[in-house]
Amino acid sequence: MQWIETFMNQPAVRKELGASPDATFESCNMKINQAFQLNGDVSHNTAALIPELLDAGIRFLIYAGAPSSLALVLPHAHALTAV
């Protein structure tokens, strides 16, 4: 999945997203993934927070991966359509 790292780490893309110039985008950071799993965050419905975040003016990117990746693209698309 090197293409997404290449794209997301371009200076123009990072600037448009408001990303810190000191951070580097990784498509799958296993340290963050492990913390997410071990803290029980996987059992929370974080999709329910999206409308409130959008109403507060918070911009974010939801990256679901390529259709051939491990990420499940269709459930994300259906959930976002419902928002």
C-alpha positions as CSV (number, residue, x, y, z in Angstrom):
1,M,0.0,0.0,0.0
2,Q,2.9,2.3,-0.7
3,W,0.8,4.4,-3.0
4,I,-1.3,5.9,-0.2
5,E,1.8,6.7,1.9
6,T,3.3,8.4,-1.1
7,F,0.2,10.4,-1.8
8,M,-0.6,11.3,1.8
9,N,2.9,12.5,2.5
10,Q,3.1,14.9,-0.4
11,P,3.6,18.4,1.0
12,A,0.6,19.8,-0.9
13,V,-1.7,17.1,0.4
14,R,-0.4,17.4,4.0
15,K,-0.9,21.2,3.9
16,E,-4.5,20.8,2.5
17,L,-5.3,18.4,5.3
18,G,-3.7,20.5,8.0
19,A,-1.3,17.8,8.9
20,S,1.7,18.5,11.1
21,P,4.8,18.8,9.0
22,D,6.6,16.7,11.7
23,A,4.2,13.7,11.3
24,T,4.4,11.0,8.7
25,F,1.3,9.2,7.4
26,E,1.4,5.4,7.7
27,S,-1.4,3.3,6.2
28,C,-1.1,0.7,9.0
29,N,0.7,1.6,12.1
30,M,0.7,-1.6,14.2
31,K,1.6,0.2,17.5
32,I,-1.6,2.4,17.1
33,N,-3.6,-0.6,16.0
34,Q,-2.5,-2.6,19.1
35,A,-3.3,0.3,21.4
36,F,-6.7,0.6,19.8
37,Q,-7.4,-3.1,20.4
38,L,-6.0,-3.3,23.9
39,N,-7.9,-0.2,25.2
40,G,-11.2,-1.7,24.1
41,D,-11.8,1.1,21.5
42,V,-12.8,-1.5,18.9
43,S,-16.0,-2.2,20.9
44,H,-17.2,1.4,20.8
45,N,-19.5,2.8,18.1
46,T,-17.2,5.6,17.0
47,A,-19.4,6.2,13.9
48,A,-22.0,7.7,16.2
49,L,-19.6,10.5,17.0
50,I,-19.2,11.6,13.3
51,P,-22.3,13.9,13.1
52,E,-21.2,15.8,16.3
53,L,-17.7,16.2,15.1
54,L,-18.9,17.5,11.7
55,D,-21.3,19.9,13.4
56,A,-18.4,21.2,15.4
57,G,-16.5,22.0,12.2
58,I,-13.9,19.3,12.7
59,R,-12.6,18.1,9.4
60,F,-11.3,14.6,9.0
61,L,-10.4,12.0,6.5
62,I,-11.9,8.5,6.6
63,Y,-9.6,6.2,4.7
64,A,-11.1,2.7,4.2
65,G,-8.4,1.3,2.0
66,A,-8.5,-0.1,-1.5
67,P,-11.2,-2.7,-2.4
68,S,-8.6,-5.4,-2.5
69,S,-7.2,-4.6,1.0
70,L,-8.2,-6.0,4.3
71,A,-10.3,-2.9,5.1
72,L,-14.0,-3.3,4.5
73,V,-14.9,-0.5,2.1
74,L,-18.7,-1.0,1.7
75,P,-19.6,-0.9,5.4
76,H,-17.7,2.4,5.7
77,A,-19.5,3.8,2.6
78,H,-22.9,2.7,4.0
79,A,-22.2,4.2,7.4
80,L,-21.1,7.5,6.0
81,T,-24.1,7.7,3.6
82,A,-26.3,7.3,6.6
83,V,-24.6,10.3,8.4
